[in-house]
Amino acid sequence: MELDFVQQRQQAHLLIDVLPEKKLFAVHNLLEVLVEPLSRSLAMAPVEEEELTPETVATIKRSGDQLDRGESVSHEEILREFVR
């Protein structure tokens, strides 16, 4: 029986966890080559956290309030606007 994607990913993680250090280095290099450059850059990028300004916090709150009142535009409406 063939494994599905999630099972394959989980099994790969388990196999990596038990690799000896010397083989882990080789697998790491192989994975870097296999992963497309943008995905690799995103995966390796440091997490940058910025403090929210009071203006941004107010904008986020207004947006949430609009959603609560049902004042939103559906995905379908936006698509119709651009597909015309």
MDAnalysis code that builds the backbone (N, CA, C; Angstrom):
import MDAnalysis as mda
import numpy as np

u = mda.Universe.empty(252, n_residues=84, atom_resindex=np.repeat(np.arange(84), 3), trajectory=True)
u.add_TopologyAttr("name", ["N", "CA", "C"] * 84)
u.add_TopologyAttr("resid", np.arange(1, 85))
u.add_TopologyAttr("resname", ["MET", "GLU", "LEU", "ASP", "PHE", "VAL", "GLN", "GLN", "ARG", "GLN", "GLN", "ALA", "HIS", "LEU", "LEU", "ILE", "ASP", "VAL", "LEU", "PRO", "GLU", "LYS", "LYS", "LEU", "PHE", "ALA", "VAL", "HIS", "ASN", "LEU", "LEU", "GLU", "VAL", "LEU", "VAL", "GLU", "PRO", "LEU", "SER", "ARG", "SER", "LEU", "ALA", "MET", "ALA", "PRO", "VAL", "GLU", "GLU", "GLU", "GLU", "LEU", "THR", "PRO", "GLU", "THR", "VAL", "ALA", "THR", "ILE", "LYS", "ARG", "SER", "GLY", "ASP", "GLN", "LEU", "ASP", "ARG", "GLY", "GLU", "SER", "VAL", "SER", "HIS", "GLU", "GLU", "ILE", "LEU", "ARG", "GLU", "PHE", "VAL", "ARG"])
u.atoms.positions = np.array([
    [0.842, -1.175, 0.000],
    [0.000, 0.000, 0.000],
    [0.893, 1.247, 0.000],
    [0.586, 2.176, -0.862],
    [1.383, 3.394, -0.991],
    [1.028, 4.394, 0.105],
    [2.050, 5.085, 0.630],
    [1.823, 6.081, 1.664],
    [1.337, 7.382, 1.050],
    [0.439, 8.084, 1.739],
    [0.015, 9.383, 1.246],
    [1.077, 10.425, 1.603],
    [0.883, 11.629, 1.127],
    [1.875, 12.684, 1.292],
    [2.210, 12.940, 2.762],
    [1.181, 13.045, 3.605],
    [1.404, 13.336, 5.025],
    [2.187, 12.210, 5.681],
    [1.824, 10.975, 5.358],
    [2.540, 9.833, 5.927],
    [3.995, 9.812, 5.454],
    [4.217, 10.110, 4.182],
    [5.585, 10.147, 3.663],
    [6.409, 11.214, 4.371],
    [5.808, 12.383, 4.564],
    [6.513, 13.473, 5.246],
    [6.859, 13.070, 6.681],
    [5.892, 12.474, 7.389],
    [6.136, 12.055, 8.774],
    [7.228, 10.998, 8.838],
    [7.174, 10.054, 7.907],
    [8.176, 8.994, 7.877],
    [9.562, 9.564, 7.566],
    [9.633, 10.542, 6.659],
    [10.912, 11.177, 6.335],
    [11.485, 11.878, 7.565],
    [10.616, 12.570, 8.322],
    [11.077, 13.235, 9.550],
    [11.636, 12.221, 10.541],
    [10.947, 11.100, 10.687],
    [11.416, 10.063, 11.611],
    [12.764, 9.509, 11.173],
    [12.910, 9.295, 9.874],
    [14.184, 8.771, 9.368],
    [15.319, 9.770, 9.587],
    [15.033, 11.036, 9.369],
    [16.050, 12.070, 9.582],
    [16.454, 12.110, 11.050],
    [15.497, 11.926, 11.939],
    [15.783, 11.976, 13.374],
    [16.751, 10.878, 13.824],
    [16.801, 9.765, 13.119],
    [17.674, 8.664, 13.548],
    [18.962, 8.564, 12.737],
    [19.160, 9.491, 11.802],
    [20.387, 9.467, 11.000],
    [21.620, 9.797, 11.835],
    [22.734, 9.087, 11.572],
    [23.988, 9.487, 12.209],
    [24.433, 10.848, 11.665],
    [25.224, 11.563, 12.422],
    [25.620, 12.928, 12.080],
    [26.245, 13.042, 10.687],
    [27.114, 12.122, 10.330],
    [27.786, 12.206, 9.017],
    [26.784, 12.082, 7.865],
    [25.813, 11.222, 8.007],
    [24.824, 11.038, 6.951],
    [23.829, 12.202, 6.937],
    [23.566, 12.784, 8.091],
    [22.660, 13.922, 8.157],
    [23.198, 15.080, 7.326],
    [24.498, 15.299, 7.368],
    [25.125, 16.354, 6.579],
    [24.842, 16.138, 5.089],
    [24.981, 14.899, 4.609],
    [24.745, 14.592, 3.196],
    [23.276, 14.804, 2.826],
    [22.368, 14.375, 3.702],
    [20.936, 14.538, 3.438],
    [20.574, 16.020, 3.424],
    [21.140, 16.777, 4.333],
    [20.891, 18.219, 4.389],
    [21.300, 18.874, 3.076],
    [22.471, 18.533, 2.568],
    [22.932, 19.106, 1.292],
    [22.030, 18.697, 0.138],
    [21.586, 17.460, 0.122],
    [20.689, 16.987, -0.926],
    [19.362, 17.731, -0.881],
    [18.820, 17.914, 0.319],
    [17.559, 18.636, 0.455],
    [17.690, 20.082, -0.009],
    [18.813, 20.714, 0.284],
    [19.019, 22.083, -0.174],
    [18.994, 22.175, -1.694],
    [19.524, 21.172, -2.367],
    [19.537, 21.159, -3.832],
    [18.138, 20.890, -4.375],
    [17.380, 20.024, -3.702],
    [16.055, 19.639, -4.182],
    [15.005, 20.723, -4.002],
    [15.139, 21.515, -2.956],
    [14.143, 22.541, -2.670],
    [14.402, 23.737, -3.576],
    [13.342, 24.261, -4.173],
    [13.505, 25.399, -5.065],
    [14.089, 26.588, -4.306],
    [14.828, 27.467, -4.982],
    [15.537, 28.559, -4.306],
    [14.657, 29.470, -3.448],
    [13.485, 29.865, -3.924],
    [12.646, 30.763, -3.139],
    [12.164, 30.088, -1.860],
    [11.703, 28.849, -1.980],
    [11.249, 28.123, -0.794],
    [12.379, 27.954, 0.206],
    [13.569, 27.665, -0.298],
    [14.727, 27.498, 0.572],
    [15.036, 28.815, 1.287],
    [15.006, 29.921, 0.556],
    [15.289, 31.221, 1.167],
    [14.273, 31.556, 2.244],
    [12.996, 31.292, 1.962],
    [11.948, 31.564, 2.942],
    [12.109, 30.690, 4.185],
    [12.461, 29.428, 3.967],
    [12.617, 28.509, 5.095],
    [13.795, 28.900, 5.972],
    [14.829, 29.461, 5.369],
    [16.048, 29.788, 6.110],
    [16.044, 31.219, 6.648],
    [15.072, 32.028, 6.243],
    [15.053, 33.436, 6.645],
    [14.747, 33.569, 8.136],
    [15.421, 34.491, 8.793],
    [15.125, 34.708, 10.207],
    [13.744, 35.353, 10.364],
    [13.116, 35.049, 11.472],
    [11.807, 35.637, 11.753],
    [12.036, 37.054, 12.272],
    [11.410, 38.000, 11.614],
    [11.528, 39.383, 12.042],
    [10.190, 39.826, 12.606],
    [10.216, 40.238, 13.835],
    [8.984, 40.694, 14.465],
    [9.057, 42.202, 14.646],
    [8.060, 42.872, 14.140],
    [7.992, 44.319, 14.283],
    [6.899, 44.661, 15.274],
    [7.144, 45.703, 16.042],
    [6.106, 46.168, 16.954],
    [5.014, 46.857, 16.156],
    [3.782, 46.612, 16.556],
    [2.671, 47.262, 15.882],
    [2.537, 48.700, 16.382],
    [2.378, 49.605, 15.443],
    [2.159, 51.004, 15.821],
    [0.716, 51.163, 16.284],
    [0.429, 52.202, 17.044],
    [-0.963, 52.434, 17.454],
    [-1.898, 52.569, 16.251],
    [-1.400, 53.156, 15.158],
    [-2.227, 53.299, 13.951],
    [-2.575, 51.935, 13.362],
    [-1.588, 51.030, 13.334],
    [-1.828, 49.693, 12.795],
    [-2.814, 48.933, 13.669],
    [-2.654, 49.026, 14.976],
    [-3.580, 48.362, 15.897],
    [-5.007, 48.869, 15.676],
    [-5.153, 50.193, 15.505],
    [-6.479, 50.777, 15.269],
    [-7.072, 50.281, 13.957],
    [-6.245, 50.185, 12.919],
    [-6.715, 49.697, 11.614],
    [-7.166, 48.246, 11.706],
    [-6.394, 47.428, 12.412],
    [-6.762, 46.017, 12.577],
    [-8.086, 45.917, 13.325],
    [-8.254, 46.726, 14.375],
    [-9.504, 46.704, 15.138],
    [-10.684, 47.130, 14.268],
    [-10.511, 48.198, 13.470],
    [-11.587, 48.646, 12.579],
    [-11.961, 47.543, 11.592],
    [-10.965, 46.861, 11.059],
    [-11.232, 45.770, 10.109],
    [-12.033, 44.659, 10.767],
    [-11.632, 44.287, 11.981],
    [-12.362, 43.246, 12.706],
    [-13.791, 43.665, 12.990],
    [-13.950, 44.929, 13.363],
    [-15.308, 45.441, 13.631],
    [-16.170, 45.401, 12.366],
    [-15.579, 45.761, 11.225],
    [-16.323, 45.710, 9.955],
    [-16.737, 44.282, 9.633],
    [-15.837, 43.330, 9.841],
    [-16.178, 41.931, 9.592],
    [-17.311, 41.479, 10.506],
    [-17.230, 41.888, 11.789],
    [-18.289, 41.521, 12.745],
    [-19.649, 42.060, 12.317],
    [-19.653, 43.224, 11.682],
    [-20.917, 43.825, 11.228],
    [-21.338, 43.301, 9.858],
    [-20.543, 42.415, 9.276],
    [-20.871, 41.863, 7.965],
    [-20.543, 42.798, 6.820],
    [-19.695, 43.764, 7.057],
    [-19.314, 44.737, 6.029],
    [-18.041, 44.278, 5.323],
    [-18.148, 43.167, 4.635],
    [-16.973, 42.649, 3.931],
    [-17.323, 42.359, 2.480],
    [-16.317, 42.131, 1.702],
    [-16.489, 41.793, 0.290],
    [-16.041, 40.343, 0.122],
    [-16.898, 39.531, -0.480],
    [-16.568, 38.113, -0.635],
    [-15.492, 37.926, -1.697],
    [-14.858, 36.787, -1.618],
    [-13.830, 36.419, -2.595],
    [-14.429, 36.416, -4.004],
    [-15.636, 35.896, -4.116],
    [-16.301, 35.835, -5.417],
    [-16.532, 37.229, -5.991],
    [-16.932, 38.182, -5.128],
    [-17.151, 39.557, -5.589],
    [-15.854, 40.181, -6.102],
    [-14.791, 39.929, -5.403],
    [-13.487, 40.481, -5.834],
    [-13.093, 39.871, -7.179],
    [-13.276, 38.566, -7.319],
    [-12.941, 37.908, -8.592],
    [-13.765, 38.500, -9.734],
    [-15.062, 38.711, -9.495],
    [-15.915, 39.283, -10.536],
    [-15.394, 40.670, -10.952],
    [-14.915, 41.427, -9.996],
    [-14.393, 42.772, -10.269],
    [-13.188, 42.709, -11.212],
    [-12.342, 41.700, -11.033],
    [-11.115, 41.626, -11.827],
    [-11.251, 40.822, -13.095],
    [-12.289, 40.019, -13.219],
    [-12.457, 39.142, -14.377],
    [-13.231, 39.831, -15.492],
    [-13.833, 40.927, -15.219],
    [-14.659, 41.617, -16.222],
    [-13.997, 41.784, -17.514],
])
